[in-house]
Amino acid sequence: MRKIEVVQNILGANESIAVQNKQILDESGVFALNIMSSPGAGKTSLILQTIAGLKDRLRIGVIEGDVASTLDAEKVKNEAVAVVLITTRNMPESCSLTASMIATALKKLPLADMDLLLIENVGNLICPSEFVLGEHRRVVISSLPEGDDKPIKYPMIFADADAVVINKIDFLPYVEFDIAAFQEHVEGLNPRVKFFEVSCKTGAGMENWCAWVQKEVEASAYKSASLNISLGGRGIR
Amino acid sequence: MGYSVLICYLPGMHEFEITQSILDITLNKAKEAQASRVTEINLVVGEWSSFAPECIEFYFDFLGKGTIAEEANLHFKSEPAQLHCRNCSAVFHPQNTQWVCPKCQSQILEIVGGRELYIATMEVE
């Protein structure tokens, strides 16, 4: 019997594919957002509104992650330059997109004709926080009807986010949602995060959001950001 | 009844891919060591990692079949969650879901431990 020191990160395989994805995106000059939220918070609506707001200025492609249906891809396909649908129903890890799924999807996208890639992750606040995809920025949507306690219940996804979009802001008169307390909780874990209050239904706040996306895309054209893998608490002790 | 096994069939479980990675790393290391059998695999899983040991074991039984690791025992060591206070630099284990620094009551905190997922050591013959 022999003991072997291994000390090897199990998520390393996913992370090395994510690094390759990011290199492919950088070489093609495509900036990628990984959009995450619980089901029904408004990922598809935000993507549609973002395309509507930016399609005159940016060429936008979409990767749709969905457990079973083609519903979201149908909604998006007439608006974007190109859409690739990944259905995770037949895959064992049906709760999140992974870097290898993105690697396959990137081969099917006309990257040379794109500036921005919007990746709609599977609706879930836990699993997507474990799998980096090679994205440039991580976006989490929280909607008012879900309640303001999500950063307390699911802190990891908020700790790693670059932007948090508070959607369905038009529900404010009807639901108990303390926006200041919500932001305080997220900022406590993540002081550099940017907040956007929007309603994808009414279009409120979309100008600010689209302006940020455009600014990030333009800034990345000059300097490529390093791979956004948060090591907070994930390093080997 | 094996309820922990049942959980693996529900959507929302991502241990399959992770277990495949565990097996790949194990078999690589065993090959490097010219081992004929892997007997023990010692894993470290952070308190805040979202991976469930029961599900990893379930998939390992399935994926490991026919390999030199098929009879390996998986051991899971939990690494406690740790927060670092950005105000007074204290490092502490949160007692409940209301995360507050016990020294200065600040809520400006950084997650510094508890999300680990790695193979520490293994035993081979």
Interface residues (C-beta under 8 A of the other chain):
Chain A: M1 R2 K3 I4 E5 V6 V7 Q8 N9 I10 L11 G12 A13 N14 V67 P92 E93 S94 C95 S96 T98 N124 I126 C127 S129 E130 F131 I152 K153 P155 M156 A159 E184 H185 E187 G188 L189 P191 G232 G233 R234 G235 I236 R237
Chain B: P11 G12 M13 H14 E15 F16 E17 I18 S21 I22 D24 I25 T26 K29 A30 A33 A35 T39 L43 V44 G46 W48 S49 S50 F51 Y59 E79 A81 Q82 R86 T97 Q98 W99 Q107 I108 L109 E110 I111 V112 G113 G114 R115 E116 L117 Y118 I119 A120 T121 M122 E123 V124 E125
